[in-house]
Amino acid sequence: MNRTVKQLNSQQFYIITITVCLILAILITYGSFISIAKNRVESELIYNKYYTSIQIQKGDTLWELADNYITSEYNSYNDYIDEVKNINSLESDKIHEGQYLTVPYYSSKRLD
């Protein structure tokens, strides 16, 4: 009887181990397919940089402009603001009501 219990436990352990390995293999394979599909979708997008002219309204700041126009291509708000200042030859962060500024933004389109 004792031997039968040990054999049963050994068989159960073997079955559980095989089941866990199969589940892990399925999850890894499924995850790989998702990753490949995601990379494929991302690679089918083209990001183009555009510029638009905006008129500054009373109370506007460069930080608010960055908040409205920044995209994930920029590492930080400071990088975006530095580019806006450079494009518009601004030496400080001061902008004025009625002033026109050129601001960059990115847009994506899918390759077909």
Buried (B, 14 or more C-beta within 10 A) or exposed (E): EEEEEEEEEEEEEEEEEEEEEEEEEEEEEEEEEEEEEEEEEEEEEEEEEEEEEBEBEEEBEBBEBBEEBBEEEBEEBEEBBBBBBEEBEBEEEEBEEEBEBEBBBBEEEEEE
